Amino acid sequence: MKKAVVLSVLFNLVFMGVFAQAKIQFTETQYDFGNVKEVNGPVSHVFTFKNTGDAPVFIQNVETSCGCTSPEYSKEPIQPGKSGMVKATFDPAGRPSYFDKNLTVVSNAVNNRVVLKIKGNVEAKTMPVEELYPFAVDKLRMKNSILEMYRVSSKGIKTENLEVFNTGTTPAILNFENVPEHISIKADPVSIPAGAKGVIKCTYNAVKKKDFGLVTDNVTVKVKSSEGTLTIRANIEEDFSALTPAELEKAPVAKVENTNYKFDKIKKGGKVTGTFEIKNDGKSDLIIRKIKNDCDCVRSSIPTNTVRPGKSVTLSLELTANDSGEKFYSTTVITNAPKQGQITLYMTGSVE
């Protein structure tokens, strides 16, 4: 009889343990922050929940849909009938406009994945002129000290603008010196009123430049007695778009079997020479337009810039090891081959 009673109690306890369940019930699952000012920094909201089950609740994790949202939550077990919380913090920095983010609460509850939502609208902070236009020449401020022309056809002319702002109380008149022949540059308007915007308009003539690849020019910008340097950067590429299928069939084809020369360990101050065979697999002359090394410590030499169809030429790259460590140098070879206009070669190794 005693054994039967004990077994009955144990059975009931096991039965209750097996069927006891935790359940999370949130007071709310969505929160609208409304308008959030970016300048005020992060905003937070606390979601509260109650354990309406008959077993403790353990929050295992809170997953967020964006790195801009960080969670905090109750780490201790939440007993039946008790309450816990999940705190959501949103950082509006650099995120002007509407936002809608999710937080997924993962727990041991019956409803083991509960999605919470926060939303709102970020009002962008007003940036000071000094941040918008960080480069100054007298009272005139420029958005950048580099004017990017980006890709320019070797037979083309391209115009780009750079925005400027006059922070002075009198009109700003810009003058430009050391302007190369292939660049035309002016301010628009010529006299920029006080407290007003304008642009520096630059026209780049690649035909006059007669160069290929990434090239830079420095122009002096003068306002009154002050002056600064504006760098104009362009990547000049040969334009093959006008070639007919027949012309492409007869075009040169540049081929390099191994584009990476790995050298054995050398001592600082030592020299090593890597060689690369460039073959013309096409049907017309391959012309090597330019060889550009990414480091002054590498010197290139080639016996000829013209490679006849079916022939090869050897490019030598001599490296002088100026400092120690694992090294990675690149050289760009620019050709007249439509499909291999640019070939990048590498020298890698270790310097003691």
C-alpha positions as CSV (number, residue, x, y, z in Angstrom):
1,M,0.0,0.0,0.0
2,K,2.8,2.4,0.9
3,K,4.6,1.6,-2.3
4,A,1.5,2.4,-4.3
5,V,1.1,5.8,-2.6
6,V,4.8,6.7,-3.2
7,L,4.5,5.6,-6.9
8,S,1.4,7.7,-7.3
9,V,3.0,10.8,-5.9
10,L,6.1,10.3,-8.0
11,F,3.9,9.8,-11.1
12,N,2.0,13.0,-10.4
13,L,5.3,15.0,-9.9
14,V,6.7,13.6,-13.2
15,F,3.4,14.2,-14.9
16,M,3.3,17.9,-13.7
17,G,7.0,18.4,-14.6
18,V,6.6,17.0,-18.1
19,F,3.5,19.2,-18.8
20,A,4.6,22.4,-17.0
21,Q,5.2,25.1,-19.5
22,A,6.5,28.6,-19.6
23,K,4.7,31.2,-21.6
24,I,5.7,34.8,-22.4
25,Q,3.0,37.5,-22.7
26,F,4.2,41.0,-23.6
27,T,2.3,44.1,-22.7
28,E,3.0,45.4,-26.2
29,T,5.0,44.1,-29.2
30,Q,5.4,47.3,-31.1
31,Y,6.6,50.8,-30.2
32,D,6.7,53.9,-32.4
33,F,9.3,56.4,-31.3
34,G,7.8,59.1,-33.6
35,N,10.3,61.7,-34.7
36,V,13.8,61.1,-33.4
37,K,16.4,63.8,-33.6
38,E,19.8,62.4,-34.8
39,V,21.6,65.1,-32.8
40,N,20.1,63.8,-29.5
41,G,21.7,60.3,-29.9
42,P,20.3,56.9,-29.1
43,V,16.7,56.3,-27.9
44,S,15.4,53.4,-25.8
45,H,12.2,51.7,-25.0
46,V,11.5,48.9,-22.5
47,F,9.1,46.1,-23.4
48,T,7.7,44.3,-20.4
49,F,6.3,40.7,-20.3
50,K,4.7,38.4,-17.8
51,N,5.3,34.7,-17.4
52,T,1.7,33.4,-17.7
53,G,2.8,29.7,-17.7
54,D,3.6,27.4,-14.8
55,A,7.3,26.9,-15.4
56,P,10.2,29.5,-15.2
57,V,11.0,31.5,-18.3
58,F,14.6,31.7,-19.5
59,I,15.5,34.2,-22.2
60,Q,18.3,32.7,-24.2
61,N,19.0,35.5,-26.7
62,V,17.5,38.6,-28.4
63,E,18.4,38.8,-32.1
64,T,18.3,42.1,-33.9
65,S,17.7,42.9,-37.5
66,C,20.3,45.7,-37.6
67,G,23.5,46.6,-35.8
68,C,21.9,50.0,-35.1
69,T,19.7,48.3,-32.5
70,S,21.1,46.9,-29.3
71,P,19.1,44.8,-26.7
72,E,19.2,44.3,-23.0
73,Y,17.0,41.7,-21.3
74,S,16.3,39.9,-18.0
75,K,19.0,37.4,-17.4
76,E,17.5,35.7,-14.3
77,P,14.8,33.0,-14.5
78,I,11.3,34.6,-14.5
79,Q,9.1,32.6,-12.3
80,P,5.4,31.9,-13.1
81,G,3.3,35.0,-12.5
82,K,6.4,37.3,-12.4
83,S,7.5,39.9,-15.0
84,G,10.6,40.5,-17.0
85,M,11.8,43.0,-19.6
86,V,13.5,43.5,-23.0
87,K,15.1,46.9,-23.6
88,A,15.6,48.1,-27.2
89,T,18.1,50.9,-27.9
90,F,18.2,52.5,-31.4
91,D,21.2,54.6,-32.5
92,P,20.1,57.1,-35.2
93,A,23.6,58.3,-36.0
94,G,24.0,58.5,-39.8
95,R,20.5,57.0,-40.4
96,P,18.2,59.9,-41.4
97,S,14.8,58.8,-42.7
98,Y,12.2,56.2,-41.6
99,F,13.3,53.1,-39.7
100,D,11.5,49.8,-38.9
101,K,13.5,47.3,-36.9
102,N,12.8,43.9,-35.4
103,L,14.0,42.2,-32.2
104,T,13.4,38.5,-31.9
105,V,13.2,37.2,-28.3
106,V,14.3,33.6,-28.1
107,S,13.4,31.7,-24.9
108,N,12.3,28.3,-23.5
109,A,8.6,29.4,-23.5
110,V,5.9,27.7,-25.6
111,N,6.0,30.8,-27.8
112,N,9.8,30.5,-28.0
113,R,10.3,33.2,-30.6
114,V,8.5,36.5,-30.1
115,V,9.1,39.4,-32.5
116,L,9.2,42.9,-31.1
117,K,9.1,45.9,-33.5
118,I,10.4,49.5,-33.1
119,K,9.9,52.2,-35.7
120,G,10.1,55.9,-36.1
121,N,11.6,58.7,-38.3
122,V,15.1,60.1,-37.8
123,E,15.4,63.9,-38.3
124,A,18.9,64.5,-39.7
125,K,21.2,66.8,-37.8
126,T,22.2,70.0,-39.3
127,M,25.9,69.7,-40.1
128,P,28.1,72.7,-39.7
129,V,29.7,74.3,-42.8
130,E,33.1,73.2,-41.6
131,E,32.1,69.5,-41.9
132,L,30.3,69.9,-45.2
133,Y,33.1,71.8,-46.7
134,P,36.3,70.8,-44.8
135,F,38.9,72.3,-47.1
136,A,39.4,76.1,-46.8
137,V,41.2,78.7,-48.9
138,D,40.7,82.0,-47.1
139,K,36.9,82.2,-46.5
140,L,36.1,79.9,-49.4
141,R,35.5,76.3,-48.4
142,M,35.6,73.2,-50.7
143,K,33.8,69.9,-50.3
144,N,37.0,68.0,-51.2
145,S,40.6,68.7,-52.1
146,I,40.5,66.1,-54.8
147,L,38.3,66.5,-57.9
148,E,37.6,63.0,-59.3
149,M,37.2,62.8,-63.1
150,Y,36.9,59.0,-62.7
151,R,36.9,57.1,-66.1
152,V,37.9,59.2,-69.1
153,S,38.1,57.9,-72.6
154,S,41.6,58.4,-74.1
155,K,39.9,60.2,-77.1
156,G,37.3,62.1,-75.0
157,I,36.6,65.2,-73.0
158,K,34.9,65.2,-69.7
159,T,33.6,67.8,-67.3
160,E,33.1,67.5,-63.5
161,N,32.1,70.0,-60.8
162,L,33.3,70.5,-57.2
163,E,30.9,72.3,-54.8
164,V,32.3,75.3,-52.8
165,F,30.8,77.7,-50.3
166,N,31.7,81.2,-49.4
167,T,31.7,81.7,-45.6
168,G,32.9,85.3,-45.9
169,T,31.0,88.6,-45.7
170,T,32.2,89.7,-49.2
171,P,32.2,88.0,-52.6
172,A,34.9,85.4,-53.3
173,I,36.8,85.6,-56.6
174,L,38.8,82.5,-57.4
175,N,41.9,82.4,-59.5
176,F,43.7,79.3,-60.8
177,E,47.4,78.9,-61.4
178,N,49.7,76.1,-62.7
179,V,46.8,74.8,-64.9
180,P,48.1,72.3,-67.4
181,E,47.2,72.5,-71.1
182,H,44.7,69.6,-71.0
183,I,42.7,71.1,-68.2
184,S,40.2,74.0,-68.4
185,I,39.0,75.2,-65.0
186,K,36.8,78.1,-63.7
187,A,34.5,79.1,-60.9
188,D,30.7,79.3,-61.5
189,P,29.7,82.0,-60.8
190,V,32.9,83.9,-61.3
191,S,32.2,85.9,-58.2
192,I,30.6,83.8,-55.4
193,P,28.4,85.9,-53.2
194,A,28.9,85.9,-49.4
195,G,27.0,83.0,-47.7
196,A,26.4,81.3,-51.1
197,K,27.3,78.1,-52.9
198,G,29.2,77.8,-56.2
199,V,31.1,75.2,-58.2
200,I,34.6,74.8,-59.6
201,K,34.0,73.5,-63.1
202,C,36.8,71.4,-64.6
203,T,37.0,70.1,-68.1
204,Y,39.5,67.4,-68.9
205,N,40.9,66.8,-72.4
206,A,42.4,63.3,-72.5
207,V,43.5,63.7,-76.1
208,K,45.9,66.5,-75.0
209,K,47.0,64.6,-71.9
210,K,48.3,61.7,-74.0
211,D,48.5,59.3,-71.1
212,F,46.9,56.2,-69.8
213,G,45.9,54.8,-66.4
214,L,45.5,56.7,-63.2
215,V,47.0,60.2,-63.5
216,T,46.9,63.3,-61.3
217,D,47.5,67.0,-61.7
218,N,47.8,69.7,-59.1
219,V,46.2,73.1,-59.6
220,T,46.7,76.1,-57.3
221,V,43.5,77.8,-56.1
222,K,43.9,81.4,-55.0
223,V,41.4,83.5,-53.1
224,K,42.8,87.0,-52.2
225,S,46.3,86.3,-50.7
226,S,45.5,82.7,-49.6
227,E,46.1,79.7,-51.8
228,G,45.5,75.9,-51.7
229,T,46.1,72.9,-53.8
230,L,43.3,71.1,-55.8
231,T,44.3,67.7,-57.1
232,I,42.5,66.6,-60.3
233,R,42.5,62.8,-60.7
234,A,41.5,60.8,-63.8
235,N,41.6,57.2,-64.9
236,I,42.3,57.4,-68.7
237,E,41.1,54.3,-70.5
238,E,41.3,53.4,-74.2
239,D,37.9,53.3,-75.8
240,F,37.3,50.1,-77.8
241,S,33.5,50.5,-78.1
242,A,33.6,51.6,-81.7
243,L,35.4,48.5,-82.9
244,T,33.5,46.3,-85.3
245,P,33.3,42.5,-84.8
246,A,35.8,42.1,-87.7
247,E,38.2,44.6,-86.0
248,L,37.9,42.8,-82.7
249,E,38.7,39.5,-84.4
250,K,41.9,41.0,-85.7
251,A,42.8,42.7,-82.4
252,P,45.8,41.9,-80.3
253,V,45.4,39.5,-77.3
254,A,47.7,39.9,-74.3
255,K,48.5,36.8,-72.4
256,V,50.6,36.3,-69.2
257,E,50.8,32.8,-67.9
258,N,51.9,33.7,-64.4
259,T,51.0,37.1,-63.0
260,N,52.6,36.6,-59.5
261,Y,56.4,36.4,-59.0
262,K,57.1,35.1,-55.5
263,F,60.6,35.8,-54.3
264,D,62.6,34.0,-51.6
265,K,63.4,35.8,-48.4
266,I,65.9,38.7,-48.9
267,K,67.6,41.1,-46.6
268,K,66.6,44.7,-46.2
269,G,68.5,46.8,-48.8
270,G,68.8,43.8,-51.1
271,K,67.5,43.5,-54.6
272,V,65.5,40.9,-56.5
273,T,64.3,40.9,-60.1
274,G,61.1,39.2,-61.3
275,T,60.4,38.5,-64.9
276,F,57.1,38.2,-66.7
277,E,56.5,36.9,-70.2
278,I,53.9,38.9,-72.1
279,K,52.7,37.1,-75.3
280,N,50.6,38.4,-78.1
281,D,48.0,35.7,-79.1
282,G,46.2,38.1,-81.4
283,K,46.4,39.0,-85.1
284,S,47.8,42.5,-84.9
285,D,50.6,44.3,-83.0
286,L,50.3,44.4,-79.2
287,I,51.3,47.8,-78.0
288,I,52.3,48.3,-74.3
289,R,51.0,51.8,-73.6
290,K,52.3,52.2,-70.1
291,I,53.9,50.3,-67.1
292,K,53.0,51.8,-63.7
293,N,54.5,50.5,-60.5
294,D,52.7,51.1,-57.2
295,C,56.0,51.7,-55.4
296,D,59.1,53.8,-56.3
297,C,61.1,50.8,-55.0
298,V,60.2,48.9,-58.1
299,R,61.9,49.7,-61.5
300,S,60.6,48.2,-64.8
301,S,62.4,47.5,-68.0
302,I,61.2,46.0,-71.3
303,P,63.2,45.7,-74.6
304,T,60.3,46.9,-76.8
305,N,56.8,48.2,-76.4
306,T,55.5,46.5,-79.5
307,V,54.9,42.8,-79.7
308,R,54.2,41.2,-83.0
309,P,51.5,38.5,-83.4
310,G,52.6,35.1,-82.0
311,K,55.7,36.7,-80.3
312,S,56.6,37.4,-76.7
313,V,58.5,40.0,-74.7
314,T,60.0,39.8,-71.2
315,L,59.1,42.5,-68.7
316,S,61.7,42.8,-65.8
317,L,60.7,44.3,-62.4
318,E,63.7,45.0,-60.1
319,L,62.7,45.5,-56.5
320,T,64.9,47.3,-53.9
321,A,63.9,46.1,-50.5
322,N,63.7,49.4,-48.4
323,D,61.9,48.0,-45.4
324,S,61.3,44.6,-43.8
325,G,58.2,42.3,-43.4
326,E,55.9,40.5,-45.7
327,K,55.7,42.4,-49.0
328,F,53.1,42.8,-51.8
329,Y,53.8,45.0,-54.8
330,S,51.7,45.5,-57.9
331,T,52.5,46.7,-61.4
332,T,49.8,47.7,-63.9
333,V,50.5,47.1,-67.6
334,I,48.3,49.0,-69.9
335,T,47.9,47.7,-73.5
336,N,45.9,48.2,-76.7
337,A,44.3,44.8,-76.4
338,P,40.5,45.3,-76.1
339,K,40.0,42.4,-73.7
340,Q,43.2,43.0,-71.7
341,G,43.4,46.7,-71.5
342,Q,45.0,46.5,-68.1
343,I,47.0,43.6,-66.6
344,T,48.1,43.6,-63.0
345,L,51.3,41.8,-62.1
346,Y,52.5,41.1,-58.5
347,M,55.7,40.6,-56.6
348,T,55.4,39.0,-53.2
349,G,57.8,37.7,-50.6
350,S,59.5,38.4,-47.3
351,V,62.2,40.9,-46.4
352,E,64.4,40.3,-43.3
